[in-house]
């Protein structure tokens, strides 16, 4: 049994010879002049560490017993942001109530 390639390889430089043949010489490459049009760039990330006017607290949700992180406005007492969200807490409470109801209805005793 003889194993032959399906196509004939194209002849040309291989390995480092191919790299040298395709790369431009260093003398033909233009290097930018650092003094021409030099502008300062702004930082990619800006971090503001100034004191904020909000207050953070942790509470325990009474329906799900989950720990909730809230950011409050100290002036008005309103909740600005909350993790997990109120919707997620409602869904957890609903699932818990549904599971409790399913286990209670499964143990139904019939007495006449």
N, C-alpha and C positions, 0 to 999 in steps of 0.2 A: 504494500500500500504506500502510495506516495502522496505527500501533502504539499500542495502548491498554493501560492497566493492567488486570489481571484483576479486581482488587477496588478498590473506591473507598476512598481513604485516609480515615481518621477525622479529623475536623476538631478542632483543638486547638492549644495553643501549641507552637511549634517552637523548637529550639535553646536559647538562654539563657533565653528566656521560659518554656520548660517546666521548666527547672531552678529558676527563681525561684518558679514556681507550686507545685512539689512540695516544696521545701525549707522547713523550719520556720524561723521568724524567730529571730534570736539571742536575743531577750528571753524567748522561751518555753522555751529549752533550759536545763536545769539543769546547773550546773557543780558538781562534787564539791568539798566543803570539804577542803582538804589537811590540816587539823589533826584532822579526825574520823577515827578508826580508822586512823591511819597506822602501818603495820607495815614493818619492814625485810625485804627479800627476800634470800634466800641466793643466791650466784652460781649461774648455770646450769651451769657446769663447774667441777669441783674438780680441781686438779692437784697430785699428790703427788710432789715431787721429792726425797724422802728417799732416802738410800742404801739399796739393796736388798741382800739377802744372796745374790744370784745372780751368776753370772759368765757372760759371753758369749764365744763363740769362733766362728771360722770354720774349717771343715775341708773337705777335698776328698774326696768319696765315691769309693772305689776302683773300684766297679763302673760308675758312670756318668760319672765325672770332673766331676761337678757340684759347685759350691761350696755348702756347707750351713752355715746359721747355727744354732747351738745355744745354748740357755740352760741352764747347768749349776748344780747345787747344789754349792757349794764344800765343804760338810761331807761329803757322801756321794759326790760325783762323778757322781750320776745326772743324766741329761738330763731337764730339766723340759719344754722346748718345743723344736721344731725346724722350720725352714723350708728347703726343702720337706719335707713329711712323709715318714716312712719308707715309707708306702704308695706315695706318688708316686715315690720313688726306686726301689722294687721294680718298679713298672710301667715306668719308663724302662729299667731293666736288662733286663727281660723283652722289651720291644720291640726293644732293641738286639741282644739275642741272637737273636731271631726273624729280624730283618733280615739279620744275618750268616749265619745258617743258610740262609736263602732264597737268598742270592747264591752261597753255596758249593754248594748242591745244584743250581743252575741250570747250573753249569759242569762237569757230570759227563762224564768221558771213559770210553768203554767199550773196554777192552782185553781180548782173549781169550787 
